[in-house]
Each structure stands twice: as C-alpha cells, then as structure tokens.
Amino acid sequence: MSLSFPSERHALLEAALKMASLGLNEGAAGNVSLRVEEGILVTPSALPYDEMGPADIVLLDWEGETLDSPAGRKPTSEWRFHRDILASRPEFSAVAHCHSPFATTIASWERSIPAVHYMIALAGGNDIRCAPYATFGTQALSDAVLGALEGRRACLMANHGLLSANRDLETALAVALEVEQLAAAYLAARAAGEPVLLDDGEMDRVIEKFRTYGPGAGGG
C-alpha cells in the first residue's frame, strides 16, 4: 500500500506511542496531530496506540473532511480543536492531547496551575490556564481550548486532560511532559500546605529567558 506522507505518518505514530510510554496516556485515550502540506494528519478514533499502524492515520483538509484514510478509519473525535489550533496558530505544527493523571486531577477542579515553579513559563505565561468544560468532540470545546491557549503553548481542559501545541511533535510532547510534572509538584505542594508563588515580575523575566532557551523556545 502506497501511503501519502509516509515519514510524517510514522512520526505521528511514534509520538502517540511515546505519550503512552511516558505515562501520559493509556489505551486509546488522547490524540495527536501534525500539519502537512495538504492539511493535517490526526490519529484515528478509538484505536489503542499499540494496535495502530501508519495506515490508520487520517489525513484531513482544513474543513475537517477526510482526504485520505488508507485503513478506513475515522479521525479522532477531537479533530476540531486540532484543526482550529493549527489553522489559527501558524507557529505551531503539532498538537498533543492526553489524559495524564496529575494534570487531569487539577483539571477536575477547573483550576489553572499557578506560578508554583519557574518552569510554568515553558507553557508561555505566568500560569497554565484551564479551559472551561465542554463536551468532547464539540466546537464548544475547541473554542474553549483556543481561548485558554491564547498566547500560550499548553493548557489544561476542565474535567478532561492536558493539551500542548508547538513547532514539532518532539517539542509538543516535551512540554506536555513538563506540564504533567508541574501538575504533580503542585498537587504535592498543596497537600503539604499553601505553596509560595513566584510574582509576575519574576515570571516575566523567566518568560523572556525562555524565548531562546528550552523545548518551548520559539513555540509561540
């Protein structure tokens, strides 16, 4: 079988498997996308990553219509926010969404992660915002995510999970993993008491330093 964008399909599959190996996802949870010349490649709906092959990856146009699905798969039900993020943020080429345990725990409070650590700046601001809840797969969820991502490269999704967008798959995953680790640290700090937060002036200095340093550099 001749596949369109074979190297990009393999990269997307490897990223999906890596999310699972890093503990960011289990089974068929979450989804990943990658910008290509004709549109976007997305992982399929309801297929465990360890059963997925390059032919299962779906190519969509910018209207959300399927251009190519060699294995006859449907795209992830969350294709709307993948499409909308990549269409509205030209600096991004990849989006990773996961149901990682610590970030999802905080998202269940519909609460942002504050400046408990300077690495919060890696997501692009002085906190990691939480998008308000909306039903999965809906345009309302995509709109909520776009709002939480304004000027940022990662956000939580209330009662749902975590999303990271960046210039490539590797960087999007690196930021997602960092946010999950920050979520774990915040939960531990809250269990011990009320953590001391960094002020806006310090976070502004760190954000400026991160423009040319770290996995989020240049990603928005």
Sequence and secondary structure as in RCSB ss.txt:
>XXXX:A:sequence
MSLSFPSERHALLEAALKMASLGLNEGAAGNVSLRVEEGILVTPSALPYDEMGPADIVLLDWEGETLDSPAGRKP
TSEWRFHRDILASRPEFSAVAHCHSPFATTIASWERSIPAVHYMIALAGGNDIRCAPYATFGTQALSDAVLGALE
GRRACLMANHGLLSANRDLETALAVALEVEQLAAAYLAARAAGEPVLLDDGEMDRVIEKFRTYGPGAGGG
>XXXX:A:secstr
   SSHHHHHHHHHHHHHHHHTTS  TT SEEEEEETTEEEE BTT  GGG  GGG EEE TTS EEE TT   B
 TTHHHHHHHHHH TT  EEEEE  HHHHHHHTTT  B SSSGGGGGGTSSSB EE    TTSHHHHHHHHHHTT
T SEEEETTTEEEEEESSHHHHHHHHHHHHHHHHHHHHHHHHS      HHHHHHHHHHHTTSSTTTT  
